[in-house]
Amino acid sequence: MKHRRGIGLAPPDHHAVEIDTVTLTTLPQWYVIYARCRACQRQTLIERRDVARRGSRDLSLAELAKRLKCRRCGNRSGNLLFLEMQPRD
């Protein structure tokens, strides 16, 4: 896809992840998972190995987002998951 100012953009599906079907085991290792609380805006890195060790390895990312609880304020509703792709060498 071409940007109107000449910047070449990747198609939307190039880096897209289906959060309803992707689990921690099917998510490529170069993705880093962050969680953000909607109430207090605290953001933290989610260690996928810790989550998988607790038996949630086959949990979809959408279900994982529903189970998030903020450690600062205790909020359980509306918390967000963010994925960041690390550069691959």
Backbone atoms as SQL, in Angstrom:
CREATE TABLE atoms (id INTEGER PRIMARY KEY, chain TEXT, resi INTEGER, resn TEXT, atom TEXT, x REAL, y REAL, z REAL);
INSERT INTO atoms VALUES
  (1, 'A', 1, 'MET', 'N', 0.851, -1.163, 0.000),
  (2, 'A', 1, 'MET', 'CA', 0.000, 0.000, 0.000),
  (3, 'A', 1, 'MET', 'C', 0.897, 1.225, 0.000),
  (4, 'A', 2, 'LYS', 'N', 0.534, 2.204, -0.794),
  (5, 'A', 2, 'LYS', 'CA', 1.316, 3.430, -0.883),
  (6, 'A', 2, 'LYS', 'C', 0.645, 4.531, -0.081),
  (7, 'A', 3, 'HIS', 'N', 1.433, 5.212, 0.695),
  (8, 'A', 3, 'HIS', 'CA', 0.971, 6.381, 1.426),
  (9, 'A', 3, 'HIS', 'C', 0.938, 7.542, 0.449),
  (10, 'A', 4, 'ARG', 'N', 0.034, 8.479, 0.630),
  (11, 'A', 4, 'ARG', 'CA', -0.095, 9.581, -0.328),
  (12, 'A', 4, 'ARG', 'C', 1.149, 10.454, -0.400),
  (13, 'A', 5, 'ARG', 'N', 2.006, 10.398, 0.601),
  (14, 'A', 5, 'ARG', 'CA', 3.240, 11.182, 0.558),
  (15, 'A', 5, 'ARG', 'C', 4.434, 10.335, 0.132),
  (16, 'A', 6, 'GLY', 'N', 4.173, 9.145, -0.407),
  (17, 'A', 6, 'GLY', 'CA', 5.235, 8.333, -0.951),
  (18, 'A', 6, 'GLY', 'C', 5.873, 7.363, 0.029),
  (19, 'A', 7, 'ILE', 'N', 5.327, 7.250, 1.245),
  (20, 'A', 7, 'ILE', 'CA', 5.865, 6.302, 2.205),
  (21, 'A', 7, 'ILE', 'C', 5.230, 4.948, 1.925),
  (22, 'A', 8, 'GLY', 'N', 6.043, 3.926, 1.711),
  (23, 'A', 8, 'GLY', 'CA', 5.504, 2.593, 1.460),
  (24, 'A', 8, 'GLY', 'C', 5.057, 1.944, 2.758),
  (25, 'A', 9, 'LEU', 'N', 3.790, 1.615, 2.857),
  (26, 'A', 9, 'LEU', 'CA', 3.247, 0.968, 4.046),
  (27, 'A', 9, 'LEU', 'C', 2.954, -0.494, 3.752),
  (28, 'A', 10, 'ALA', 'N', 3.167, -1.344, 4.736),
  (29, 'A', 10, 'ALA', 'CA', 2.843, -2.755, 4.589),
  (30, 'A', 10, 'ALA', 'C', 1.338, -2.933, 4.594),
  (31, 'A', 11, 'PRO', 'N', 0.837, -3.963, 3.915),
  (32, 'A', 11, 'PRO', 'CA', -0.599, -4.218, 3.978),
  (33, 'A', 11, 'PRO', 'C', -1.029, -4.476, 5.414),
  (34, 'A', 12, 'PRO', 'N', -2.269, -4.157, 5.766),
  (35, 'A', 12, 'PRO', 'CA', -2.715, -4.302, 7.152),
  (36, 'A', 12, 'PRO', 'C', -2.573, -5.710, 7.702),
  (37, 'A', 13, 'ASP', 'N', -2.673, -6.722, 6.861),
  (38, 'A', 13, 'ASP', 'CA', -2.606, -8.083, 7.371),
  (39, 'A', 13, 'ASP', 'C', -1.173, -8.604, 7.499),
  (40, 'A', 14, 'HIS', 'N', -0.178, -7.832, 7.107),
  (41, 'A', 14, 'HIS', 'CA', 1.213, -8.282, 7.149),
  (42, 'A', 14, 'HIS', 'C', 1.690, -8.541, 8.575),
  (43, 'A', 15, 'HIS', 'N', 1.313, -7.682, 9.502),
  (44, 'A', 15, 'HIS', 'CA', 1.735, -7.829, 10.887),
  (45, 'A', 15, 'HIS', 'C', 0.559, -8.075, 11.818),
  (46, 'A', 16, 'ALA', 'N', -0.630, -8.285, 11.249),
  (47, 'A', 16, 'ALA', 'CA', -1.826, -8.447, 12.068),
  (48, 'A', 16, 'ALA', 'C', -1.834, -9.811, 12.762),
  (49, 'A', 17, 'VAL', 'N', -2.392, -9.829, 13.960),
  (50, 'A', 17, 'VAL', 'CA', -2.520, -11.054, 14.749),
  (51, 'A', 17, 'VAL', 'C', -3.985, -11.197, 15.137),
  (52, 'A', 18, 'GLU', 'N', -4.559, -12.366, 14.882),
  (53, 'A', 18, 'GLU', 'CA', -5.940, -12.646, 15.282),
  (54, 'A', 18, 'GLU', 'C', -5.944, -13.008, 16.761),
  (55, 'A', 19, 'ILE', 'N', -6.341, -12.077, 17.620),
  (56, 'A', 19, 'ILE', 'CA', -6.255, -12.323, 19.061),
  (57, 'A', 19, 'ILE', 'C', -7.265, -13.360, 19.540),
  (58, 'A', 20, 'ASP', 'N', -8.292, -13.640, 18.746),
  (59, 'A', 20, 'ASP', 'CA', -9.270, -14.649, 19.153),
  (60, 'A', 20, 'ASP', 'C', -8.748, -16.068, 18.967),
  (61, 'A', 21, 'THR', 'N', -7.805, -16.255, 18.053),
  (62, 'A', 21, 'THR', 'CA', -7.316, -17.602, 17.765),
  (63, 'A', 21, 'THR', 'C', -5.861, -17.826, 18.172),
  (64, 'A', 22, 'VAL', 'N', -5.066, -16.772, 18.269),
  (65, 'A', 22, 'VAL', 'CA', -3.642, -16.914, 18.596),
  (66, 'A', 22, 'VAL', 'C', -3.477, -17.141, 20.093),
  (67, 'A', 23, 'THR', 'N', -2.657, -18.132, 20.435),
  (68, 'A', 23, 'THR', 'CA', -2.347, -18.433, 21.835),
  (69, 'A', 23, 'THR', 'C', -0.882, -18.115, 22.095),
  (70, 'A', 24, 'LEU', 'N', -0.454, -18.281, 23.332),
  (71, 'A', 24, 'LEU', 'CA', 0.952, -18.032, 23.659),
  (72, 'A', 24, 'LEU', 'C', 1.881, -18.985, 22.924),
  (73, 'A', 25, 'THR', 'N', 1.421, -20.184, 22.639),
  (74, 'A', 25, 'THR', 'CA', 2.272, -21.136, 21.934),
  (75, 'A', 25, 'THR', 'C', 2.316, -20.871, 20.436),
  (76, 'A', 26, 'THR', 'N', 1.261, -20.295, 19.869),
  (77, 'A', 26, 'THR', 'CA', 1.256, -20.025, 18.428),
  (78, 'A', 26, 'THR', 'C', 1.738, -18.625, 18.089),
  (79, 'A', 27, 'LEU', 'N', 1.832, -17.749, 19.068),
  (80, 'A', 27, 'LEU', 'CA', 2.343, -16.395, 18.831),
  (81, 'A', 27, 'LEU', 'C', 3.852, -16.481, 18.596),
  (82, 'A', 28, 'PRO', 'N', 4.344, -15.924, 17.491),
  (83, 'A', 28, 'PRO', 'CA', 5.791, -15.988, 17.234),
  (84, 'A', 28, 'PRO', 'C', 6.602, -15.377, 18.373),
  (85, 'A', 29, 'GLN', 'N', 7.790, -15.912, 18.587),
  (86, 'A', 29, 'GLN', 'CA', 8.641, -15.505, 19.712),
  (87, 'A', 29, 'GLN', 'C', 9.119, -14.067, 19.616),
  (88, 'A', 30, 'TRP', 'N', 9.080, -13.466, 18.441),
  (89, 'A', 30, 'TRP', 'CA', 9.574, -12.093, 18.322),
  (90, 'A', 30, 'TRP', 'C', 8.530, -11.047, 18.725),
  (91, 'A', 31, 'TYR', 'N', 7.374, -11.491, 19.207),
  (92, 'A', 31, 'TYR', 'CA', 6.389, -10.561, 19.759),
  (93, 'A', 31, 'TYR', 'C', 6.567, -10.462, 21.273),
  (94, 'A', 32, 'VAL', 'N', 6.525, -9.243, 21.782),
  (95, 'A', 32, 'VAL', 'CA', 6.568, -8.979, 23.213),
  (96, 'A', 32, 'VAL', 'C', 5.173, -8.506, 23.607),
  (97, 'A', 33, 'ILE', 'N', 4.685, -8.984, 24.750),
  (98, 'A', 33, 'ILE', 'CA', 3.318, -8.674, 25.184),
  (99, 'A', 33, 'ILE', 'C', 3.363, -7.696, 26.348),
  (100, 'A', 34, 'TYR', 'N', 2.599, -6.611, 26.231),
  (101, 'A', 34, 'TYR', 'CA', 2.453, -5.625, 27.290),
  (102, 'A', 34, 'TYR', 'C', 0.988, -5.559, 27.699),
  (103, 'A', 35, 'ALA', 'N', 0.744, -5.233, 28.958),
  (104, 'A', 35, 'ALA', 'CA', -0.616, -5.024, 29.451),
  (105, 'A', 35, 'ALA', 'C', -0.714, -3.609, 30.005),
  (106, 'A', 36, 'ARG', 'N', -1.874, -2.977, 29.801),
  (107, 'A', 36, 'ARG', 'CA', -2.104, -1.630, 30.327),
  (108, 'A', 36, 'ARG', 'C', -3.446, -1.582, 31.031),
  (109, 'A', 37, 'CYS', 'N', -3.426, -1.014, 32.222),
  (110, 'A', 37, 'CYS', 'CA', -4.647, -0.839, 33.004),
  (111, 'A', 37, 'CYS', 'C', -5.396, 0.378, 32.481),
  (112, 'A', 38, 'ARG', 'N', -6.686, 0.219, 32.261),
  (113, 'A', 38, 'ARG', 'CA', -7.485, 1.347, 31.784),
  (114, 'A', 38, 'ARG', 'C', -7.748, 2.375, 32.880),
  (115, 'A', 39, 'ALA', 'N', -7.732, 1.947, 34.128),
  (116, 'A', 39, 'ALA', 'CA', -8.054, 2.858, 35.229),
  (117, 'A', 39, 'ALA', 'C', -6.874, 3.761, 35.593),
  (118, 'A', 40, 'CYS', 'N', -5.706, 3.166, 35.824),
  (119, 'A', 40, 'CYS', 'CA', -4.561, 3.967, 36.308),
  (120, 'A', 40, 'CYS', 'C', -3.453, 4.123, 35.269),
  (121, 'A', 41, 'GLN', 'N', -3.627, 3.558, 34.077),
  (122, 'A', 41, 'GLN', 'CA', -2.682, 3.651, 32.964),
  (123, 'A', 41, 'GLN', 'C', -1.335, 2.987, 33.228),
  (124, 'A', 42, 'ARG', 'N', -1.248, 2.124, 34.236),
  (125, 'A', 42, 'ARG', 'CA', -0.001, 1.396, 34.497),
  (126, 'A', 42, 'ARG', 'C', 0.223, 0.417, 33.360),
  (127, 'A', 43, 'GLN', 'N', 1.455, 0.368, 32.849),
  (128, 'A', 43, 'GLN', 'CA', 1.796, -0.555, 31.776),
  (129, 'A', 43, 'GLN', 'C', 2.945, -1.438, 32.226),
  (130, 'A', 44, 'THR', 'N', 2.857, -2.726, 31.904),
  (131, 'A', 44, 'THR', 'CA', 3.884, -3.666, 32.323),
  (132, 'A', 44, 'THR', 'C', 4.079, -4.747, 31.264),
  (133, 'A', 45, 'LEU', 'N', 5.258, -5.310, 31.256),
  (134, 'A', 45, 'LEU', 'CA', 5.596, -6.408, 30.366),
  (135, 'A', 45, 'LEU', 'C', 5.009, -7.698, 30.927),
  (136, 'A', 46, 'ILE', 'N', 4.412, -8.515, 30.066),
  (137, 'A', 46, 'ILE', 'CA', 3.905, -9.813, 30.479),
  (138, 'A', 46, 'ILE', 'C', 4.922, -10.859, 30.046),
  (139, 'A', 47, 'GLU', 'N', 5.424, -11.589, 31.005),
  (140, 'A', 47, 'GLU', 'CA', 6.358, -12.673, 30.713),
  (141, 'A', 47, 'GLU', 'C', 5.556, -13.888, 30.263),
  (142, 'A', 48, 'ARG', 'N', 5.642, -14.207, 28.990),
  (143, 'A', 48, 'ARG', 'CA', 4.832, -15.299, 28.452),
  (144, 'A', 48, 'ARG', 'C', 5.178, -16.643, 29.075),
  (145, 'A', 49, 'ARG', 'N', 6.416, -16.827, 29.506),
  (146, 'A', 49, 'ARG', 'CA', 6.790, -18.097, 30.144),
  (147, 'A', 49, 'ARG', 'C', 6.100, -18.257, 31.489),
  (148, 'A', 50, 'ASP', 'N', 5.963, -17.158, 32.239),
  (149, 'A', 50, 'ASP', 'CA', 5.272, -17.227, 33.527),
  (150, 'A', 50, 'ASP', 'C', 3.795, -17.573, 33.338),
  (151, 'A', 51, 'VAL', 'N', 3.172, -16.981, 32.339),
  (152, 'A', 51, 'VAL', 'CA', 1.761, -17.257, 32.067),
  (153, 'A', 51, 'VAL', 'C', 1.588, -18.706, 31.613),
  (154, 'A', 52, 'ALA', 'N', 2.478, -19.181, 30.744),
  (155, 'A', 52, 'ALA', 'CA', 2.398, -20.556, 30.249),
  (156, 'A', 52, 'ALA', 'C', 2.644, -21.551, 31.375),
  (157, 'A', 53, 'ARG', 'N', 3.525, -21.200, 32.303),
  (158, 'A', 53, 'ARG', 'CA', 3.828, -22.091, 33.429),
  (159, 'A', 53, 'ARG', 'C', 2.605, -22.293, 34.320),
  (160, 'A', 54, 'ARG', 'N', 1.737, -21.310, 34.375),
  (161, 'A', 54, 'ARG', 'CA', 0.523, -21.412, 35.196),
  (162, 'A', 54, 'ARG', 'C', -0.567, -22.230, 34.510),
  (163, 'A', 55, 'GLY', 'N', -0.277, -22.770, 33.341),
  (164, 'A', 55, 'GLY', 'CA', -1.251, -23.611, 32.646),
  (165, 'A', 55, 'GLY', 'C', -2.109, -22.875, 31.653),
  (166, 'A', 56, 'SER', 'N', -1.752, -21.659, 31.306),
  (167, 'A', 56, 'SER', 'CA', -2.564, -20.863, 30.377),
  (168, 'A', 56, 'SER', 'C', -1.946, -20.801, 28.995),
  (169, 'A', 57, 'ARG', 'N', -1.189, -21.802, 28.635),
  (170, 'A', 57, 'ARG', 'CA', -0.458, -21.802, 27.369),
  (171, 'A', 57, 'ARG', 'C', -1.392, -21.838, 26.162),
  (172, 'A', 58, 'ASP', 'N', -2.536, -22.521, 26.268),
  (173, 'A', 58, 'ASP', 'CA', -3.468, -22.637, 25.156),
  (174, 'A', 58, 'ASP', 'C', -4.613, -21.634, 25.238),
  (175, 'A', 59, 'LEU', 'N', -4.472, -20.650, 26.067),
  (176, 'A', 59, 'LEU', 'CA', -5.462, -19.585, 26.220),
  (177, 'A', 59, 'LEU', 'C', -5.262, -18.566, 25.098),
  (178, 'A', 60, 'SER', 'N', -6.340, -18.162, 24.443),
  (179, 'A', 60, 'SER', 'CA', -6.212, -17.159, 23.382),
  (180, 'A', 60, 'SER', 'C', -5.834, -15.812, 24.003),
  (181, 'A', 61, 'LEU', 'N', -5.248, -14.953, 23.196),
  (182, 'A', 61, 'LEU', 'CA', -4.856, -13.635, 23.694),
  (183, 'A', 61, 'LEU', 'C', -6.077, -12.814, 24.121),
  (184, 'A', 62, 'ALA', 'N', -7.210, -13.020, 23.461),
  (185, 'A', 62, 'ALA', 'CA', -8.436, -12.319, 23.853),
  (186, 'A', 62, 'ALA', 'C', -8.887, -12.758, 25.245),
  (187, 'A', 63, 'GLU', 'N', -8.811, -14.049, 25.531),
  (188, 'A', 63, 'GLU', 'CA', -9.175, -14.550, 26.858),
  (189, 'A', 63, 'GLU', 'C', -8.175, -14.096, 27.913),
  (190, 'A', 64, 'LEU', 'N', -6.904, -14.045, 27.537),
  (191, 'A', 64, 'LEU', 'CA', -5.879, -13.568, 28.454),
  (192, 'A', 64, 'LEU', 'C', -6.144, -12.112, 28.840),
  (193, 'A', 65, 'ALA', 'N', -6.538, -11.299, 27.874),
  (194, 'A', 65, 'ALA', 'CA', -6.837, -9.891, 28.148),
  (195, 'A', 65, 'ALA', 'C', -7.994, -9.747, 29.132),
  (196, 'A', 66, 'LYS', 'N', -8.975, -10.626, 29.061),
  (197, 'A', 66, 'LYS', 'CA', -10.121, -10.574, 29.974),
  (198, 'A', 66, 'LYS', 'C', -9.729, -10.934, 31.405),
  (199, 'A', 67, 'ARG', 'N', -8.652, -11.697, 31.576),
  (200, 'A', 67, 'ARG', 'CA', -8.235, -12.148, 32.905),
  (201, 'A', 67, 'ARG', 'C', -7.242, -11.219, 33.589),
  (202, 'A', 68, 'LEU', 'N', -6.835, -10.153, 32.920),
  (203, 'A', 68, 'LEU', 'CA', -5.825, -9.258, 33.493),
  (204, 'A', 68, 'LEU', 'C', -6.350, -8.527, 34.718),
  (205, 'A', 69, 'LYS', 'N', -5.486, -8.387, 35.712),
  (206, 'A', 69, 'LYS', 'CA', -5.807, -7.630, 36.920),
  (207, 'A', 69, 'LYS', 'C', -4.616, -6.717, 37.215),
  (208, 'A', 70, 'CYS', 'N', -4.881, -5.444, 37.419),
  (209, 'A', 70, 'CYS', 'CA', -3.831, -4.474, 37.702),
  (210, 'A', 70, 'CYS', 'C', -3.289, -4.695, 39.109),
  (211, 'A', 71, 'ARG', 'N', -1.975, -4.725, 39.232),
  (212, 'A', 71, 'ARG', 'CA', -1.348, -4.904, 40.545),
  (213, 'A', 71, 'ARG', 'C', -1.343, -3.619, 41.357),
  (214, 'A', 72, 'ARG', 'N', -1.498, -2.486, 40.709),
  (215, 'A', 72, 'ARG', 'CA', -1.501, -1.218, 41.438),
  (216, 'A', 72, 'ARG', 'C', -2.869, -0.890, 42.008),
  (217, 'A', 73, 'CYS', 'N', -3.908, -0.927, 41.167),
  (218, 'A', 73, 'CYS', 'CA', -5.231, -0.482, 41.632),
  (219, 'A', 73, 'CYS', 'C', -6.259, -1.610, 41.738),
  (220, 'A', 74, 'GLY', 'N', -5.932, -2.803, 41.220),
  (221, 'A', 74, 'GLY', 'CA', -6.850, -3.928, 41.316),
  (222, 'A', 74, 'GLY', 'C', -7.925, -3.977, 40.242),
  (223, 'A', 75, 'ASN', 'N', -7.871, -3.091, 39.266),
  (224, 'A', 75, 'ASN', 'CA', -8.877, -3.054, 38.210),
  (225, 'A', 75, 'ASN', 'C', -8.837, -4.342, 37.383),
  (226, 'A', 76, 'ARG', 'N', -10.017, -4.880, 37.081),
  (227, 'A', 76, 'ARG', 'CA', -10.125, -6.094, 36.274),
  (228, 'A', 76, 'ARG', 'C', -10.864, -5.861, 34.965),
  (229, 'A', 77, 'SER', 'N', -11.464, -4.720, 34.757),
  (230, 'A', 77, 'SER', 'CA', -12.291, -4.531, 33.564),
  (231, 'A', 77, 'SER', 'C', -11.641, -3.580, 32.561),
  (232, 'A', 78, 'GLY', 'N', -11.707, -3.979, 31.302),
  (233, 'A', 78, 'GLY', 'CA', -11.243, -3.123, 30.223),
  (234, 'A', 78, 'GLY', 'C', -9.736, -3.008, 30.066),
  (235, 'A', 79, 'ASN', 'N', -8.977, -3.870, 30.704),
  (236, 'A', 79, 'ASN', 'CA', -7.526, -3.801, 30.567),
  (237, 'A', 79, 'ASN', 'C', -7.109, -4.249, 29.171),
  (238, 'A', 80, 'LEU', 'N', -6.013, -3.723, 28.683),
  (239, 'A', 80, 'LEU', 'CA', -5.613, -3.901, 27.294),
  (240, 'A', 80, 'LEU', 'C', -4.334, -4.716, 27.162),
  (241, 'A', 81, 'LEU', 'N', -4.214, -5.447, 26.054),
  (242, 'A', 81, 'LEU', 'CA', -2.980, -6.132, 25.678),
  (243, 'A', 81, 'LEU', 'C', -2.399, -5.427, 24.465),
  (244, 'A', 82, 'PHE', 'N', -1.091, -5.238, 24.462),
  (245, 'A', 82, 'PHE', 'CA', -0.393, -4.666, 23.324),
  (246, 'A', 82, 'PHE', 'C', 0.710, -5.619, 22.897),
  (247, 'A', 83, 'LEU', 'N', 0.886, -5.768, 21.606),
  (248, 'A', 83, 'LEU', 'CA', 1.954, -6.596, 21.063),
  (249, 'A', 83, 'LEU', 'C', 2.955, -5.699, 20.372),
  (250, 'A', 84, 'GLU', 'N', 4.222, -5.957, 20.627),
  (251, 'A', 84, 'GLU', 'CA', 5.289, -5.215, 19.961),
  (252, 'A', 84, 'GLU', 'C', 6.202, -6.227, 19.301),
  (253, 'A', 85, 'MET', 'N', 6.494, -5.987, 18.022),
  (254, 'A', 85, 'MET', 'CA', 7.367, -6.890, 17.293),
  (255, 'A', 85, 'MET', 'C', 8.809, -6.431, 17.477),
  (256, 'A', 86, 'GLN', 'N', 9.633, -7.302, 18.014),
  (257, 'A', 86, 'GLN', 'CA', 11.046, -7.001, 18.202),
  (258, 'A', 86, 'GLN', 'C', 11.763, -7.167, 16.867),
  (259, 'A', 87, 'PRO', 'N', 12.803, -6.373, 16.627),
  (260, 'A', 87, 'PRO', 'CA', 13.567, -6.541, 15.387),
  (261, 'A', 87, 'PRO', 'C', 14.243, -7.907, 15.343),
  (262, 'A', 88, 'ARG', 'N', 14.185, -8.532, 14.196),
  (263, 'A', 88, 'ARG', 'CA', 14.821, -9.843, 14.031),
  (264, 'A', 88, 'ARG', 'C', 16.122, -9.642, 13.271),
  (265, 'A', 89, 'ASP', 'N', 17.170, -10.199, 13.817),
  (266, 'A', 89, 'ASP', 'CA', 18.479, -10.057, 13.176),
  (267, 'A', 89, 'ASP', 'C', 18.737, -11.161, 12.193);
